Amino acid sequence: MKLIQEGAFLSELIFQAELVLNANQRLSNYEYGKNKSALWSTIQSILISSGNISKILWPTKKKYKDRGEQLRKLLCINSENVLRSRKFRNKFEHYDELLDDFLENKNACSYIDLAINPSLSSSIGSSCHRGYNTFNNTLVIHGEILDLNEIVDAVEQVKLKCKSLFA
């Protein structure tokens, strides 16, 4: 990889990391019951920006695989890193398909979306499409849980590693 390419990708990783970290700061200042749209916009920002980091480090197209491997090696990022998975980002990005599949299910009798603290209500269960737990910073989609703290910590480590290479 040419030095200019390396620098450009490292700069982009830092930029995307800053978007995640800024969004997480807004999320930590969220006041329960206030501006639900701002909350979900912030969560989506974390997912999209961490997904962009994932795409840089683990590209899906064969032609870019070497670039991802070189960057991961340079930054000492192993393949078990939580950022590798884009499952939750994809569920947000392709929400229409997730909703179609749920509504096609003959047993679908309720639909709850954008729930705040869904684990506090025993009646929500698997009918909760997207939920956010303010107590532990976790995201719930169809019963699957993503700890946003793990994502933010991994992003912060990527940012620190990138910045250390510019020092």
N, C-alpha and C positions, 0 to 999 in steps of 0.2 A: 504494500500500500504506500502510495506517495505521501510525503510529509504533509502536503496541503490537504489531502483527503483525510488523513488522520486528524489533523487540526480541526477541519470542518465538522467531522463527526463527533469529536470530543466536545466541541463548542455546542453542537446541537444536543448532545446528551446533557450537558450542564443546563442549557435553556429549558429542556423538557423537565429536568429534575426541579428546577426553580418553579416551574408551573405547578408541579405536584406539591412541593413544599409550601408554596403560597396558598394553594387551595386547601391544604391540610390545616394551615393556620386559620383560615376562614372557618373551616369546619369545627375546629376546637373552640371557636368563639360563638358558635351557633347557639341561640337561645331557643329552647324548646317552645314550639307553638308559633314561632315567628317565621315569616317568609319561606314557605315550603319550597317554592321554586328556586330560591337562592341556594337552599340546602342541596337539592338534587342537581343543580347546575354545578355546584362545587364537587359533589361526588363524581359526577360525570367527567369533570375536568381531571380529577385524579386518575380515573380509569383510562381516559383517552391519552393523557400525557405519559402515564406509565406504560401504556400499550405502545406508544411511539418509541419509547426506550427499548421495549422488548423487540419491536420490529427492526431497530437498528442493530441490536446485539444478536438476534436470532431471526434473520430474514428467511422468508418462506421460499423465495425464488432461488433456484439453483445458482443462477449467475451471480448472486450476491452473498452466497454462503461463506466464501473465503473472507470477505470483509468482516462479517460477523465473528468468525472464528479468530481473526487477527485482533479485533477490538477486545473480545473477551479475554484473549491471552494477554494482551497489553494491560488490561485492567484487572487481571487475576479474578475473573468471574467464572464460577463453575456452572455446569449445566443444571445443577439442582436449585439454582437461584429462583426465588419466588416470582421474579419478573418474567421468567420465560413463558409462563402460562398467560394466555390472553383470553381465557375462557369467560371471565366476568365482563371484560371489555366487549367481547363479541356478543354477549347476551344483551348488553345495552345497545350496541351498534345495530344488532339485528333483532330488536325487540318485537318488531312486527311478526317475525316468524315464530318467536317464542309464544306470542299471544295467539296466533293462529293455531299452533299446535295444542295449546291449552284449551282453547274454545272448541276445537274439534273433538275433544275428549267427551264422551257421552256422560261421564260422571261429573263434569264441571257444573257445579251448582252455585258457586259464589266467586266473586272476583274482587280482590282487594289489592290495591296498588299504592306505592309510595307511602307505605306505612312507617310511622316513627315509633320506635321501640316495640316492634311486633312481638317480641318474646314475652312481653308483659300481658298479652291477651291470649288465652288458651283457645279462643274461638277462631283465630286467624288461620293457624295451621298451614297446610300446603297450598291454600288458596291465596297466600301472600306472594305476589309476583316480585315486587321489589320492596325491601324494607331496610331501614337503617336503625341501628341500635346506638343511641347517643351515649350509653353508659360505658361501652367497651370499644366503640369505633369499628363496629363490624357491619358488613353489608350482607343482606339475605336475599337470595333470588331462588325461588321455588325450593326452599328448604336447604339450599347450599349456602355456606357461610364463607365470606372472605374477610379476613382480618386486615383492615386498611392500615393498621399500625405496622404490620409486616411489610406491606408494599412501601409505605413511607420510609421505613428504616432501610430497606434495600435500595431505594432511590437515593437516599441520603448518602449511602456508601458509594454508589456509582458516582455521584457528584464529587465527593471527596477524592476519589481515585482519579477522576478526570482532572480536577484542579491541581492535584499533586504533580501531574505530568507537565503542567504549564509553569510550575514554580522553578 
